[in-house]
Amino acid sequence: MQTSAGRQDRHQYPAHWEADVVLRDGGTARIRPITVDDADRLVSFYEQVSDESKYYRFFAPYPRLSAKDVHRFTHHDFVDRVGLAATIGGEFIATVRYDRIGTGGMPASAPADEAEVAFLVQDAHQGRGVASALLEHIAAVARERGIRRFAAEVLPANTKMIKVFTDAGYTQKRSFEDGVVRLEFDLEPTDRSLAVQRAREQRAEARSVRRLLAPGSVAVVGVGRAPGGVGRGVLGNLRDAGYPGALYAVNTAFPVDLKEVDGVPAHRSVRDIDGHVDLAVVAVPAAYVPAVVAECGEHGVQGLVVLSAGYAESGPEGRERQRALVRAARAYGMRIIGPNAFGIINTAPDVRLNASLAPQMPRPGRIGLFAQSGAIGIALLSRLHRRGGGVTGVTGVSTFVSAGNRADVSGNDVLQYWYDDPETDVVLMYLESIGNPRKFTRLARRTAAAKPLVVVQGTGTAPQGHAVRATRLPYETVSALLRQAGVIRVDTITELVDAGLLLARQPLPAGPRVAILGNSESLGVLTYDRCLAEGLRPARPVDLTTGATAEDFHHALAAALADGTNDAVVVTAIPAIGESSPGDPELAEALRSAAAAVPGKPVLVVHVELGGLAEALSAAASTAPGAADRAPGTEGATAPAPLTTPPEGTHLIPAYPAAERAVRALAEAVKYAQWRREAADPGRVPEYDDIDEKGAARLIGELLARGQGLTISDAETCRLLAKYGIPVRRALPAPTPDAAVEAARALGYPVALKATAPHLRHRADLGGVRLDLADEEQLLRAYAELTELFGQPEELRPVVQGMAPRGVDTVVRAVIDPAAGAVLSFGLAGAASQLLGDMAHRLIPVTDREATSLVRSIRTAPLLFGWRGSTPVDTPALEELLLRVSRLVDDHPEVVAVTLEPVVVAPHGASVLGATVRLAPPPARDDLGPRTLPAY
């Protein structure tokens, strides 16, 4: 929104303060600066506030605003006087303002760093978390304008507002004088304020998704008059699933006298529906969607599932149409799944929602499923139906979301919902793109600590309809960062389902030790080899021979599970011929009963051409009527199975048609279980007494005053790094032979002579570095050789540097990526990192345990630990260096890139021989800022 030209006092309208936020009840509101054009809105808002709320705001009866009040509350300079409003449908529902004050509480300008703050929330919207959201945003604005402390005076009876301040988590002081409570609090974010903010974010976003997935009433807009078509199909899917809430069919083309369609009440407009509508499924051409959105917003609809296509996936015009759709929906406080969505499903017995294009309701289960495209959604539902339903058991879906272009609701939102959803034990996600990797990684880490999260990640090329932040990190790096956050990364839909079924049905393994038993020696050996290839520790397979009976399988499995040297068991089975050979149901019961006796270890079955065994394994524990009587392959030809789940504590045994698939799923479970154990004690970010954070901040401010973004000089780099206890070995320029000699005398022999021209820097292999020059004669000879080989000194830019103790050359980098955030990287210098890409990465801030694992994560790490009899180097010194670089970048977001190369790690100590630092102004908003939805 832009204000009338020339009316604001000092600064242009700060458009970057505008934001959409999710409120406590799951609805949305827009927060924006108040301008001179808002006078009528302010007056209307104030008239709807109760006398009690007005009294709490002004400490006296204040029935109406005077013209002077309206002028004061709408004229701001956006520096010393700022007002923000929360709006829904363009109208104010709450306001907040601050006024900068100086000594004695009088109006002031910078450098005064304190301000008085006051709120007013419309009574109808109190209790929705509006004031808490406004406090986050006005605090961020104040910090941007150099204000470090807020003061607020509140009447003791105004307990709601006192609670807003005290619950925010800021460091504060409280006093009571003249019948008024005075609160003062610092605006610097604290661990507690960030925890409070993120907990509120999780509750609000989870509630907004819950409103979509568990609506009390649904209207399908775009239901055709004749059978067929998308709208009519979705209406039928909702009805056939047994949705228990109110259901409405809407089409402007319905005849006036039409009362029902397929037994569902019919209406020409959402406005004509007498009852409340929680969810609207929109299946009309894109050109008609804006009118539908307006109708829904005016009727109080809470959310939309937009199946309509013709948006960002169709090109620039469609992208603008999509932006307008999101803006319109958010203006009414609605959230959107889509557009171009496949739909949503909730199998809970009291919901039974199939607001999707899937003609059949999936079997209920404990798996949450997210996909972006409809095609992938269909494939996932189909795989789970075949393997998690009709073939291998009643494991199925709790909720399913296909977000389409995910213009609003994304995988991050749904992850917030699944985090504490009691109906979901495992989360499977197919992500063609990740719009906000930084937030996704944070949410994934928290979710993975509670339940498995399995992800297929797109290859890095986002579909046309997806808005994705640009990232400078390679696809492999982003994947590695996700794994460090506890995400189980797989490559295909098949692997996604394989891992999901194991994690949904079996306990996590305590370690990598695997027992293998079965009636085929060759299949057992194949399984053994695959375990070795996946980094597991298999025992020699136990061959029960092809004549093994069900009782033999039972006793062998029971013995393997009881053996304390095993963490998991893989059972291999092939068809056997003979009277003593067990039938499928008999073998399944034998395995189930043995596994039930020792329930703490996972059991997997590798079966070859045993479709009957896979179904029998399901039937052995299934409560579904007639489960044992269904023939394989007939599941899709019958009505959906009854909505039943296994008895509490039952572990269904997953069956796999190939050894490599079973072992790969088990290997992922082993790695995830190890991550869970380590995540319980993530380590700490150490404090160092010699770090001068304030001095570094002053130096950075002085350097940035020269320009918006710059690579600072070598001398300035050394000064900045020294403030964080990172010394850089001194190097002196040597533009002439005589200068080189003088530099060597100043540094002391032995020295190194290096060419620092870009094409020769760090390239000892090209001859641009001469080491261990013990005296002046050797130095001058080396200087002459360099200039003879590579050109004049002005081209080479030679420097002289004191020799560092011999060791292993490494490289340390830190970068602020626009999408992933701050990332610390480590590898060996030279070919290992440059040619082979052998670099490891961690998100900043890095803990002591993460620094230890970072050093050991590269493939060439053995070179640091005495490989082939070499002397081990000082890895603790290297880890401390990594931690100090992490602190520098975490403390100062203006430091957008750091490269230390080479870092020579010797048996005692680590020496930084070269360093570059790039500075840039920090972003206006980051993941530590106030809660916001993606901007549109």
N, C-alpha and C positions, 0 to 999 in steps of 0.2 A: 504493500500500500504506500502511495506517495502523498505527501501533504501539499497544500496549496503553496505555490512558489513564494519564497521570501518571508513566510510567516514565522518560522521557527527562529529562536533567538540566536543560536551560535553554531549548531551543527546540523548537517544534513540528516535526513531520516535514516536511522540505522536499521536497514532492512534485515541485516543478519541476526537481529534480536527476535524476529518473528519465528514462531515454532508451533507445531502441533504436538499436543501431549495427550497421553492416555490417563484418564482419571481413575480413582480408586475403584469405581463400580464398573470399569471397562469401557465407558463412553469416552469420547474425545472432546477436546476444546482447543481453541487456537489462542495462543498468547502473542500479543503484539504491543508495540509502544502506543501510547495515547497521544493523539495529535489534536490540533485546533479544529479539525473537521469532525471531532467526536462530541461536540457540545450537546447535540440533541440526544445522542445515545446515552451520554452520562446522565442527563436529566431523567430520561426514561428509566434507566437502571436504578437511580436513587429513589424514584417514586415507588419501586417495587420492593424496596428494603423495608423491613419492619422498624417500628419506632424503637424497639429494644436494641436492634443492631446499630441503628443510628446513634443511640445513646452511648453504646460501647465504643463507637468510633470517635465521637466528638466530646464525650464526657458530660453531655448536657442534652436536653431536648433539642432536636435539630430537624424539624419537619421537612424543610426544603432547602435546596441550594440557592444562594443568591447569585446574581450575575457575576459578582466579584469572585465567588467561589468557583463558578464554572470556568471563568477565565483562568484562575490560578491552577485548577486541576487539569486543564487541557493545554496550557502553554508550558512547554518544557524546553530546556536547552540541551537535553540528552547527555549532560555531563554532571552538573551540580543538582539538577532537578529532573527526575525521571519518573514517568508513570507507565505502568503496564496494565493491560486489561486482558482478562480471559473472556473469550467470546464463543457463543454457539449460535449458529444461524445469523451471524453478523451482529448480534446484540450482546451487550456486556452482561456477564454473570458475576464478575468479581473484578476488583481493582487493587493495585498496590502501588505505592509511590515512595521514593526516598528524597530527602532534602539534605544536602551536605551541610554540616554544621561545624563550627569552630569552638573556641573557648567560650564557655557560658551558654552553649546551645544556640548561638546566633548563626544566621546564614553565612556561609563561607564558600570559598573556592579553593582549588588545589593550592598549596600542598596539604590542606586539611584532609584527613583521611577517615573521618567519621561521618555517619549520616543517620538521620531519624527515618524510621520506616513505619508505615501504617497500612493496614488492609481493610477491605470492606467486601464481604461476600453476600450475595443475594441469599435470603433465607432458604429458598427452594433448592439451592445448590449447596448448602452447608452439609458437611459430612461426606462429600464426594472427593475430598483431597485436593480441592482447588487451591486453597491457601498454601498448602505444602508445595505444590508445583510452582506457584507464583514466587514463593520464597526462594526456591532453587534458582529461578531465572533472574529475579531481581538481584540476588547475591552475585551471580555470574556477571551481570551488567556492572554492578558496583565495583567488583574486582578489576574489570576491564578499564574502568574510569579512575582507578587509583584509590578507591575506598577500601579500607581494611577492616572496618568495624561498624556494626549496626547498633543503634539504640532504639528501644521501643518502650513506650509507656502504655500500660494496659490496666484497666480496672480489675480489681481482684475477682469480681463476679464473672468476668469474661474468661472462663476457664478453657473454652475451646481455643481461643487465640493464644493463651499462655501455653497450652499443650503443643500448638503448632511450632512455637519457638523452642520449647524445651526438648521436644522429640526430634529436632532437626539434626542433633549430634554435634553442633558446633561448641567450641569452648566458650563458656559464658559466665557472667556474674549477675546476681539478682539482688535488688535492694527494694525496700518499701519505705515510701515517704509521702506524707500529705495524702494518704488514702489511695496511692497509685503504686502499682508494681512497676519498677524500672528494670528492664532487661538489657544487658549489653553483651554482645558476643562477637568474637572474631570471625571473619569470613574465610579464613584460610581453611581449605578442606582438611578434615581429620579422618583417620581410619574409621571412626565411628560415623561421621557424617556421610562418608562414601558408602559404608555398609547400610545405613538407613536408606540412602537414596536408591541403592540397588535392590534392597528388599522391597521398597515401594514400587519400583519399576517392575519387578517380577510379579508382584501381586496384581498390579494394574493390568499388565499385558496378558497375564494368564486369565484374568477375569474377562478381558475383552474377547479372547478366543473361546472361553467357556460359553459366553453368551451366543456365539455363533454355532458351537457344536451341540449345545443343549437348549434350543429355543422352546419356549412354551407354545408358540404358534408360528406357522409358516405360510407365506403367500408365494405362489409361483406366478410370476408375471410373464405373459407371453404364451399362455396355454392355447393351443390351436382349437378351433371349433370341430375339426375332424380328427380322427385318430392319426397318429404319426407326428413327427416334428419333435424338436428338442423339449419345448415346454410341456407338451402333453406326456412325453416320455418320463421326464423328471417327476411330474405329478403322479404318474402311475408307479414309479419306483418308491416314492414316499408312501403311497397308500399300501402297496404290496408289502413293504417292510414292516407294516403295523405301527406306523408313527402314531402315538397316542394323543398328540396335541391337536389344536385347531388347525385346519388346513383350508386354504382358500385358492381358488383358481381365478386369475385376473387376465382380461384381454379387452382392450378398448373396442374391439370389433364384435364383442358378444352382443346378441340381440337384447333389447331392454328387458324382455320378459323371460330371458333364460335364467333359471334359478340354480341349476346344477350341471356339472360336467363330471361324468364318471362317479357320481355320488358325492362330489365335493362342491360346496357352495361356490357359485360363480358370481363375479363382480366385474364391472367395466373399468373400475379404477380402485387403487388401494384406498383412496379417500372414502369410497363407498362402504368399506368394511366397518361394521359396527364395533367389533372387538379390537383389542390390541394386537399388533403384529410385531413379533420379535425379529424374524428373519424373512427377508425377501430374496427369492431366487429369480434372477433376471435373465430371461431368455428371449430378448427382442433384438432386432437389428441395432447396431451401434448408434445410428442416427436418432433412435427413439429413447435411448438410455437416459439422456439428461432429464427428460420429462419424468421418467419413472423415478429417478433419484430424487427429484424435487417432491413428487407425490409421497414417496416413502419418508423423506425427511420431515415433511409437514405432518405426517401421520404418527410420527414418533417411532418409526422402525429403528431397531438397534443395529442391524448389520445387513450386509448385502453379499450374496454369492453371484457374481456376474459371469455367466457362461458365454456371453456375447463376444464375438471376435471382431477384428477390425480396428485394433488399437496399436500399441507400439510395435507389435510383430509385423505390421503392414507398412511401416516406414515413417518418415518424419511427420506427416499429417496425422497419422494414427497415434504417434507419440504425444503430440500436443492434445489430441482428444483424450488420451489417457490421463494426462496431467489435469485437465479440466474435470474429469470424472472424480479423481481423488480429491481435488479441492472442493468440489461440490459436496461430496459425501462427508468429508471432515467438517465442513461448515455446519452440518446438522448433527455432528457428534457420532456419525456412523463409521464403522470399519468395513473394509471390502476384502473379500477373497476373490482374486481375479485381477482384471478381466481375462477372458480366454481361458477360464478355469474348467476343470473336469468336474469339480464339486467336492462335497464333504460327506463323511459317513461317521456315525457313532453307533456302535452295536450294543451299548448298555441297555439292559432289559427295560429300564424305565424311559429310554429315549428312542431307540430304534429308528434313527434318522438316516435315510438314504437320499440326501439332496444332491445326487450326482447322476452322471450318465451311465453308471454301472447298472445293468438290468437286474442283477442279483445281489442281495445283501451278503457281504462276507460273513463267514463264521465268526462268532465272537471269540476273543482271546485277549492276550496281554501285550500285544505288539502295537505300538503307535507307528503309523506309516505316513511319510511325507514325500510328495513328488511335486515337481513344478509343471511338467508337461503332462497332458492327458494320455499320450501314448505310453509314457513310462509308467504312469499310474495304472493303466490297464494291464501292462505287463507284470507289474508287481502284484496286483490283486490276483491275477491269474496264477502266478507262481505260488503264492501263499495258499490259494484255494486248492491247487492240486497237491501241494506238499504239506501244507499246514492244516488242510481240511480233509478232503476226501481220501487222501492217500495215507498220510502219516499222523493223523491225530486231530484233535479238536483245537490245537493251538491256532489262533486266528488273530483278528485285528480288534483292537479296542476302539481306535479312532483313525480316520484316514482323511488327509487334506491334500488336494491337488490345487496348488495356488496359481497356476497359469503364469501370467506375467508378473505376479506378486507385486503389483503396484503399491499395495498397502501391507496387508498381512503377509509376513515372510516366514521362512524357516525359523528365524530368531524368535518370533512371537509364539509359534507353535511349540518351540523348545521350552519357552517359559511356562507354557501350560502343562507339558508333559513332565516337567521337573518334579512337581508334587502331585501329579494325577495318580490317585490310588489304583486306578484301573489299568495303568500302563507300567509294565516291568522292563520292556526293551523298546528302544527307539530306532527305527530304520529310516534313513533319509537318502533320497537321490537328489543331489544338488547339482544342477547344470551350471549354476553360478552362485557365488556367495557375495551378496551386496555389501555386507559390512563384516569382513573377516575378523576385525578386532573384537567386535561385540560377540560374534559367533564363537570365537575361541574362548572368550570369558565365560559365556553361557555353557559351552560344551564342557569346559573343565568342571564347572559346578555340577552339571547334570551327570557327567560320567562318574563322579564320585558317589552318586546315588544309584544309578542304573546304567546298563550298557547303552552306548550310542554308536551305531554302525552307519557309516557314510560311504556312498559312492559319490566321488567328486568329479565334476566336469573337467575337461582337459584344459580349461583356461580360456576358451573362446565362448563368450556368453551368447545365448540366443538373442535374436534381435529385439525381442520384447522386454529384455531385462535391463534395468538401470544398475550398473555395476561401477564402483569406484575404480579408477585406474590404479594398478599396482605395478611397482617396478621389480617385485620379487618373482623369481621363476616359479612355475607351477610346482616343481618338486619341493621348493622351500616352503610354500604355503602348506603342502601336504605334510611335510615334516613338522611344522608348527601345530597342525591339527592333531597329529599323533601325540605330541608332547602334552596336549590338553586332554588326553585320555580318549580321543576319538579312535574307534576301530576303523581304519581306512581299508576299504576293499576296492576292487577294480571293476566288478561286473555285477549285474543284477543277480546272477546265480550265486555269487559269493555273498552278496548281501542277504539273500534268503537263507543260505546255508548257515551263516554265522548267527543270524537272527533266531532261527529255530533252535540251535544248540543253546544259545544264551537264554531263551525263553523257557526252555524245558529242563535244563540241567544246572547243578551248582557250579560255581567257578572252581577250576582246578587250583590246588595249593602249590603246584610247581610243574615242571616240564617232564616229569617221569611218567612214561606211558607203558602200560601192559597191553600186549596184543595176543588175542587168542581166537581160534576159529577152526573150521573144518577144511581149510585149504592152505597147504603150506606155501604155495606160490603167492596167493593173495596176502598171506601174512607177511611174507618177505617184501612184497611191494609196499605194503603199509609201513613196514619197518624203514625201508629206504626213504619213503616220503617224510617220515618223522625226522630222520636225520637231516634231510634237505631243508626242513622248516625250522631247524634249530631246537628240536625236542630231544629228549633223552629216552629212547625206547629200550625196553628189555627185549631179549630174544623172543620171537613169537612162540607161543605154545600151540602146537599142532594137535588138534583133537581127532584128526583123521576124518575121512569122509563118512565113516560109519558112526560118528558121534550121535548120541541120542540127546533129547531135550534135557534129560537129567545130567548128562555130561556137561552140556553148556552151563546149566545152572550151577553145578559144583565148581567148574572152572572160573566162572565169573565171580562167584561168592569168594573163592580163594584169592583171586586177583584184587578184589575190592578190600579184602581184609588185610592184605599185605601192606605194611607200612612203607614199603619202598616204592609204591605206585601212587601217582596223583590222579590218573585217569585211565580208563580202559577202552580200547577199541576192539569190538567183536566183529570178526569177518565171517561171512556165511555164504555158501554157494548151494545150489540145489543138490540134494542127495537122492540116490535111488536105492530102494530096498525097504523091506517091511519094517526094519527097526528105525528107519530115518524119521525124524520128527516132522510133523505137519507144521504149517505156518503158525496157526493159533497156539499150538502146543509149545513151539520154540519161543514165541513171543511171551507167553505166560512164564516160561522158565526164566527168561532174561529179566522180565519185569519183577518177578518175585525176588530174584537174587539181588537186583539193584535196590529194591525197597528195603532190604535188610541192612544195607550200608549206604544210606542216602547222601553222604557227604562228598561223594566223588562222581564226576561226570562219566557217563557211559554213552558211547556212540556205536552204531552198527553200520558196517559196510556190507551191503547185500548186492549180489549179482543176479539179475533176472529173477528177483523174488518180490514181485509186486504184492503178492499175498502176504508176505512177512511184514512189509511196511504197513499195510492196513491192519494186520493183526496186532502189531505193536501199539497201534492206536486203540484198537478195540480192547486190548488188555487193560487199559486204564480209563477208557472213555465212559462217560455217563450218558452219552447220546443214545436214545432208544434205537435198537436195531443196528448199532454201529458195526457189529460183527457180521451182520447179514448183508451189508452193501457190497455189491460186486465192484471190483476195480474198474474205473473208467466210466461209471454211471453217475458220478456225483453231479455233473453239470446238467443232467437230464431230469432232475427232480427238484422239488421245492426246497428252499433253504432249510438246512438242518435246524432243529430246535436250538434256541439260544441257551446252551448249557456250557458249563466249564468243568474241568477236572476237579475232583475233590481236593480240599485244601491239603497241601503237602505232597500231592502226587507229582512225580517227575516222569514225564513221558520221554521215551527213548527215541531220539531222532535217528532216522535211517538215511543213508546216502548211497547212491548208485555207483560211486567210484571212490577209491581209497584217497586219492589226492584231494577230493573235495572235503571229505571228513577230516583229514589231517590238517588241511588249511584252516578249516573252521576251528578246530581244537587249538591250533597254534595261535590264532588270534585271541581266543579265550584265555590262553596262558599268558600272553603278553598283557592283555587287559587286566587280568587278576594281579599281575606283578605291578602294573601302574597303580591299581587301587591301593595296594599295600604301601607303595612309596608315597602316594598322594596323602596318606594319613599323616605323614611327617614331611612336608615339602621343604623344610629348612627355613632359613631366615636371611634377610638382607642385612649384612653386617654393617655396623657403624665403625667409622675410622676417625680417630681423634685429630688426625692431621689434615682432614678435608676442610677447606675454606670455602664453604658454599656461598656465603655472602660476597666474598672477594671475587669469586668466579662470576657471580651475577653482575657485579659492577663492571668487570672487564668486558663481559659479553655486551652489556648495554652500551659501553663506549664504542666497541667495535661495530655494533649494528647501527650506531648513529651515522656511520659513513655510507650505508646503503642497505637495500632491502635483502640482499642475499650475497654472501661473499665467502670465498675460500681465504682464510686468514694466512698471514705470512708465517714463515718457519719460526721466527722469534716470538710472535704472538701465540702460535700454537704451543710452544714450549712453556710460555707463561701460564696459559690456561690449564694445560695438563698438569703443571706443577702444583696448582692449587688443589688438585685431587690426588696428590701423591704419586704422579706418574712422571718420572724423570725421563727426558729424551737425551740420549747421548749427544754431546755437543758436536756440531759440524761447522767448520769455517769455510767460507768461499775461497777459492784459489784461482782467480782469473789469470794469474801469471805464475811461472815457476818460482819466482822469488816469494810471491804471496803464499804459495804452497809450503815453502820452507818455513816462513814465519809462522804459519798456522800450525805446522808440526811441532815447532819449538814451543809454542804456547800450550799445545795439548800434551806433548810428551810422546816420545816414541815407545813402542811401535804404533804406526798409524795405517789407515786405509785411505786410498785415493779413489773417489767415485765420480762418475759422470752422472749428473742429475737431469740431463735433457730427457724429455718425455719418452723418446724411443729407446733410451738406454737405462732409464731408472729401474732399479731392482733387477737388472738383467746381467748377472755375473756370467751367465752362459755366453754372452756376446763379447765378453772381454772388457766391459765397461767398469769393472771393479777390480782393484788391485789391493791385496791384503798383506798384512804383516810386513810392512815396509819399515825396516829396523833403523835406517839412518838416512841422512840427507842424500847420499849417493843413490841409494835405491829409490828414493822418492823422485829425484830428478829424472832417473832413467824411466820410471813408470810414467811420469808426466809426458816425457818425450814420446814414449810408445803410444799413449792414448791419443795425443794430438796427431801423430802420424797416421794412426789407424782410422780415426773418426772425424778429424777436422779441427778447426780452430777452437780455442778455449771458449769463445763466446757462443759457439754452437754446442759444446759439451757441457758447459756450466759445471766444472769440476769443483768438488769440495774435499776437504781433508777432515777425517774423523778419527778419534782415538779408537784403538782396537778393543772390541768387546771380547770377553771370554768365549771360547769356542763352545758351540752347542748345536741345537736344532733350530733352524730358521722357521718361524711361524708367522701367521698374519692374523690380526684381530681387527674386525670391522663392526661398526654400529651404524644403523641407518634408520631414519624415520620414514616408514613407508606410508603413503596416504591411505592405504586400505588396511594393512595389517598392524600398523603402529610401529613402536620402537622394537628393533630386532638386533640382537647381538650375534655375530658370526665368528667362527674360528676354524682355522685349518693350517696345514703346513704351507709355507711359502713355496712358490715355484710351480712346477708341473702338477703336483698333487692337487692343488686347488684350482689352478688356471686351466689345465688341460683336462683333468679327470673330474673336476667339480666336487672334490672331496672336502666339503665344508659342512660344518654342523651349525645349527641355529637354535637360539632360545629367545623367547619374548622377554623384554625388559619391563620391570626390574627382575634381575636374576638373583636367585637365592644361592647360598653356599653349596647346597646339594646339587642345584642345577649347574653351577660352574664346574663342579667335579664331574658330572655326567657329560657336560659339553666337551671337555678335554678328551674324554674317553669315547666319544661318539663317532669320531672320524675313522675311516678304514685304516688310515696310516698311523693311528695312535700307538701301535707297538714301538714305533721309532722313538717315542718319548720315554719308554719304560724298559730300555735295555735290550732291544731286539738284536738277536745274534751276537750277544756278548758285549754290545756297546754299553757305555756308562749311562745309567738312567739320569734324566734331567730333573730339574727342580720344578715339578708340576704344582706344588703348593704356591710357589711364587707366581706361576702362570695363572693359577686360579684367582689369586688376589688381584692381579692386573685386570682380569676379566671383570671382576666384581667392581673395581674402581671405575672402569669405563662404563659399566652399567649404571652406576650411581651418577656419573656425570651427565649422561643422556637423560636419565630419569628425572634428575633434579632440575635440568635446564632444557625444556623443549625447544629452545632456540638452537641447540646443537643438533643439527639435522643429519650430520654425517661425520664419522670419525674413522680414520684408517691408520693403523699402526703396522708398518711393514718396512723391513722385517723386525720381528721380535725374536731375538736370539735367546733361547732358553738353555742355560748352561747347567752343569751339575749343581751349581750354587748360584741362584739368582736368575733374573730375566732382564735383558737389556733391550730397550726400544731404540732402534737405530734410525727410524724414519717415521714421520707422523704428518698427517694432514687433517684439518678440521674445517668443516663448512658450517656457517651460521645462516639463519634465516629467521624472520619474525615468526613467533609461534602461531599456530592456527587459532582462529577466534573461538572455536568450539572443538572439543575432543571428547574421548570416552570418559573423561573425568568431569565433564561439564554437566549441566542440568539435563534432565530427561527430555528427549525429543523424539518424534517420529521422523523418518527420512523426509527431507524437504521435497516439495513438489511445486 
